[in-house]
Structures are given as structure tokens and as C-alpha cells.
């Protein structure tokens, strides 16, 4: 056998009882074992009222080289993902240290840690305000706490309502 990349070639010589000889050449594709990489979720800030379930805070992702030959993709049936939470600060604000354990077939395992912070208002932005139908907002697209936006109308139109609004700590617009 000779190894040429991922191809195994064999050359056979077959001889019958009369001494006739014929070569036979066989090639087989050698399957590669690909070691998966586990990417764990980053630090996550949630509201004190939000769930800390992994569907909200993120889950580990298993990344494998796209070339899988004809094998079943690792992680489709037999990968086991577990986590254990340690609440280091209870209440609001709060802090959870989540330890992830990912068991992958072929006796591979990966461990990762994620920090989850529960805050009164973890989000620092108000929802995006729509511009008037025949006008615009300045500055456009600004939604951070403390930002004041002004509404303007095109010529021939008059503004109904507040000229300015400010994104407040309650994550609501004033005015």
C-alpha cells in the first residue's frame, strides 16, 4: 500500500495454476477523522425578568470541516451537551457562571465557561423611532440612552406632536 494524500492504492498480481498472470489495480479513498471544534457562547447580559435558558443566552456550536467524505456529520445524533449553573450573585443585578460540557463521539470532550449577567436594564437603547411620513429624524438611527432626536417635516407639512424626544433610562422615549 502507498499513501498518496487521502488515497490508498494497491497493485495486485493474480496468477492462476497455469502460470498466467494479470495485474489488478485498486484505489480506495481513505476517510479522514476530523476533530470538531467547540465554540462556546460569549458573555451575555439579560434583563432580570428574562429567562437564563440556553435558548436565550446562547449554546455551544460544534464546527467541523465541511469535507465529511461519506460519513455522518458529527453532532447530529450522539453529541451530548450539558451545563451547570453557579449563581454567584443572586437577585437583581445577578451573576451566573455557566459551565458547559460537550461530549462528542469518539471520546472527545470540551469544557467551556460562560458568564451571564442579569441587570435591571441591560439594554442601553430605546426602540428605533419611525420618521414622519413626510419628514425625517435627526440624528437618524440614534437610539442610545440620553440621545435626543428632533423631528422635521418637508416644506408644506406641519409637525403634530413633540418636536424632540429623548431616550430615557426606562428605555422609553420622552414626549
HUSUL-V218889 format. One record per run of one state. SS is the DSSP state (hx for helix, st for strand, lp for the rest). FROM is the first residue (numbers start at 1). TO is the last residue. Records with the same first field share a line. If there is no record, write none. Layout:
BEGIN
SS=FROM-TO / FROM-TO
END
This chain:
BEGIN
lp=1-1 / 5-6 / 16-20 / 30-36 / 40-43 / 48-53 / 58-60 / 64-79 / 90-93 / 105-107 / 120-124 / 126-134 / 139-143 / 145-147 / 154-163 / 168-172 / 174-175
st=2-4 / 7-15 / 21-29 / 37-39 / 44-47 / 61-63 / 80-89 / 94-104 / 108-119 / 125-125 / 135-138 / 144-144 / 148-153 / 164-167 / 173-173
hx=54-57
END
